[in-house]
Amino acid sequence: MRKPIIAGNWKMHNTIEEGIKLVREIKSVADNTDVEVVVCVPFTSLSEIKKELQGTKVKLGAQNMHWEEKGAYTGEISPVMLKEIGVDYVIIGHSERRQYFNETDETVNKKVISALKYGIKPIICVGETLEQREKNIEKDVVSKQIIKALENVSAEDMLNVVIAYEPIWAIGTGKTASSKDANDMISFIRETIRGKYGVDISEEVRIQYGGSVKPHNVTELMNESDIDGALVGGASLKAEDFINIVNF
Ligand SMILES: O=C[C@H](O)COP(=O)(O)O
């Protein structure tokens, strides 16, 4: 039985003060649920939010990292730095990073390997554009992303990996993939993992859906056989919405 995982991706929202206020409103949400709750906050807020989460079940996530532990990479943050703060998860390869910051399947793979090495669980994002879906090549695109992201990831490490399927056309647009389409792709991702790691591991890996997840559509998505959680953008910024999503 896979434990559901719902992660809020704040993106470039919330100052430290705003973040603390939000976390104070939501931090008890993980107390009475079987859902694993994660907040992925801006780098500048990680330390303060970590303090705020002490004694709660809410996990802390970052939104990116470099794969090297240190070096001349101005503006970057290393896995060692994240580990020092006590970060549990890191989002890797979000489509916004692929689109605006030239992340590639190769850099995603390097980051995944590095995160696992330092004991940080990667949430690996994959997903197709609208154009790719209209050309019916969405499965080819996603399978290529998955295979490269997981290159040299051991079976043991795979149990610490979370995948997030986020069709790019559904992010921040209010358009959600139908629960059936989302489940269809997520089942396909699980099959791809099964091909590489076998049935047992493929049945344990958690795969989220992301893209305009809101309180009104989360239940239908979570009722699907292969959807194990959600990566939530906009709706994670409002305490009430995020709480309602976690309590789907
Ligand atoms: O990481 C989260 C996704 O990009 C989804 O964002 P959204 O819920 O605002 O569509």
The ligand as a MOL file (V3000), in Angstrom:
LIG
                    3D

  0  0  0     0  0            999 V3000
M  V30 BEGIN CTAB
M  V30 COUNTS 10 9 0 0 0
M  V30 BEGIN ATOM
M  V30 1 O 4.5000 22.2640 -9.0820 0
M  V30 2 C 3.3000 22.4610 -9.2630 0
M  V30 3 C 2.7460 22.5090 -10.5770 0
M  V30 4 O 3.5140 23.2590 -11.4490 0
M  V30 5 C 1.2820 22.8090 -10.6360 0
M  V30 6 O 1.0050 24.1560 -10.4760 0
M  V30 7 P -0.5380 24.6090 -10.4110 0
M  V30 8 O -1.1820 23.7680 -9.3590 0
M  V30 9 O -0.5030 26.0620 -10.0760 0
M  V30 10 O -1.1160 24.3250 -11.7680 0
M  V30 END ATOM
M  V30 BEGIN BOND
M  V30 1 2 1 2
M  V30 2 1 2 3
M  V30 3 1 3 4
M  V30 4 1 3 5
M  V30 5 1 5 6
M  V30 6 1 6 7
M  V30 7 2 7 8
M  V30 8 1 7 9
M  V30 9 1 7 10
M  V30 END BOND
M  V30 END CTAB
M  END
